[in-house]
Amino acid sequence: MYQALPIESHEQKIVTHKKKGLSITPIYAKDCTLNYSDEYFAHVYRRLVREETVYKIFYDGSVRNTNDFIKFIRDKKNELFFVEYDGKEVGFFWLTKFREKSAFINYCFYKRFWGEKALHISKSCIGFLFNRIDAYGDHILDVLLGLTPVTNKLAITFLLKNGMKVIGKIPGMLYDFREEKTVDAVFSYKQRIASSKIKIPTFFFLN
């Protein structure tokens, strides 16, 4: 494996999660080495370019080339996992902006898995995240958060089908580097254990 610079130890004990054809592997192993090489990260970025999804995922312009992507992958503020299904590469998802037992979740699945397959896989990924426990037997996450450009209707539909609940719309929260302007954001969440059956109407965000 490619040797990475040491990073802070993480309480998470699972290195690879496998269940019903689904394989979830973090980029860092327990010994703080990378499970994947920079060459593999470059391969992933080239695929995103071919599938024209770079802008959809990194709409703020933070990733515009291979070096940007590798820096993003290696960033200690992100906890990133690669996903395979029946031995085929699905893509990746990551957590960021950790606070207590909450974190923001983001997905990037390859086009061949878009649709119902992506929904099935993403729900399994959420289940994996909520089932993780630390060295003391406590759940690592209780809440997943989402912040999505209001202009990305497909992403909003996807998060709703994943059981995310919409809190509201935040004006001018995000930046669209292609349009060179700020855009509104849909703020959503999903709890490990639901505490309320109240649903906020979502038609406003899909119009």
N, C-alpha and C positions, 0 to 999 in steps of 0.2 A: 504494500500500500504506500501511497505517497505520504511522506513525512511532513506534517504540518507543525507550525510553531505551537508551543504549549498554550492551552487556553484554560480558563477557570473550569474546575470540575463541576459537573452537573449531577444533581441527585438522581436523574433518570437512569434506570438500570437496564431497560430494554434496548438492545442494540439493533435487532431486526425483528419485526413483527410479521408473522405469516399466518394467514387464515383464509381458507376457502379460495385459494388462488391469488389472494392479495398479499403483496410483499411491501412493507414500509421500512425504509432504511434511512437513518439520520446521516448527515454528511460526516459527522464526527463519531468515531468509535469511543468506547469507554476510556481508552488510554490516551485520548485527545489527539489521535492521528486521524487524518482524513480517510474516509472509506472510498473516496473517489479522487482521481487526479485532476489537475488543471486542464489536461487534454480532454478529459471527459466533459468538464464544464464548458469548454470551448465548443465541443460537439453539440451539447445541448443548446447553446446560444445560436449556433448556425441553424439548428432545426427551428428554433423560434423565428429566426429571420425568414427562412423558407416558408413557414406557415403564416407569416405576417401577423404574429401575435405579440411582438415586442412592445409595440405602442399600446396595445390593449392592456397589457400587464403593467408596464412602466410608463403610464401616461404622463407622469410628471417630468419625464426626460432624465431621470436619474441613471438609467441604463441605456446607452446608445451604441456601445461597442463591446467586443469580447472582454477587454480589460475591465470595463465597468461591471460587467456581469460577474466576473470572477471575484472582484472586490465585494460585490453584493453577496455572493454565495459565502464568502469567508467572513463576512461581518459578524462579530460576536453578538451583536444585538438581535440577530435573527437566528431562529432555530428552524433549520430547513430539513425536509425529508424528501427523498426520491421514492416514487411509487412504481411498482410493476404489477401487472395483472396477467395471470396465466403465462408468465415468462416474457411478456411484452412491456416495453417502457410506456408508462402512462403520462409521466410528467413529474411535477413536484408541488409541494405546498409548504408554507412556512408560517411561523408565529413570530410576532414582533411586539414591541411596546408592552412588555410584561409589567403588570402592576398587581401586587398581592397574588390572587389566584385567577387573574384574567389576562388575556392576551388577544391581539388582533390576528385573525387568520386570513390568508390569501392563497389562492389556487392558481396553478398554471398547468392545465392538461393539454396534451397534444390533440390535434383535430380528429384523429381516427377514433378518439374516445368521447367526443362531444355527444351530448344527448343523454339518453337514459343510462348509458354505461357510466358516464361521468357522474351522474347523480348517485348511482349505486355506490361507486367507488368513494365519492366524497363523503357520503353518509358513513361508510365504513371507517374512513379516516377520522371523522369526528368522534366516532365511537372509540377508536384507538386512543385519541387524545384525552377523552374524558375518563378512560379506564386506567390511565397511567397513575402510578403511585410513587412516592418518594421513599427514601430509606427508612422512614418512620411509619410507613403504611398509610400516609395521608394522600389524598388526591392532589395532584399537582395543579389541575385546572378545574375551576367551577364555572367559569363563564368564557365564552368565545365572543369576540366583537368583530364587527365588519364596518368598513368605511368605503363606500362605493360611489363613483361619479354618477350623478343622477341621469346623465346622458347614456350610460351603459345599461340599456334595458335588459339585455340578455343576462348580464351578471346579476342584476337585481332579481330577475325571475329565478335564476339559479339559487341565490341565497334564500329566497322565500321557500323554494321546494326543499331546501335542506333544513327547514324548520327554524330559520332565523326569524326573529321578530323585529319589526321596524319600530324604532323609537321616534324618529322624525327626520326632517331634512335640515341640514345646516348650510345656510347661504355662504357661498364663496369659500368653502372650507378647503377645496383642493385646487391644484393648478394643472391645466392642460397645456403642455409645452408646444404642441402643434398649433393650437388655436391661440396661444400666447394670452391666455386669460384664465381667471379663476372660474371654477364651476361649483355648483352646489353638490353636497354629498349626502347620501342616504346612510344614516347611522343605525346599525342593527346589532342584535345580540342573540345568543343561545345559551341557556343554562344547562349545566349537567343534570340538575334536578329542577324541573319546572316548578315555580312557586306561584304561578298565576295562569289562569285560563283566558285572561283578557287579551283580545286581539285588536291591534290598531289597524284601521282600514288602510289597504295598500294601493288602491286604485289610483290614488293621486300620483304615486311614483312611477306608474306604468303608462301614464298618458303622455 
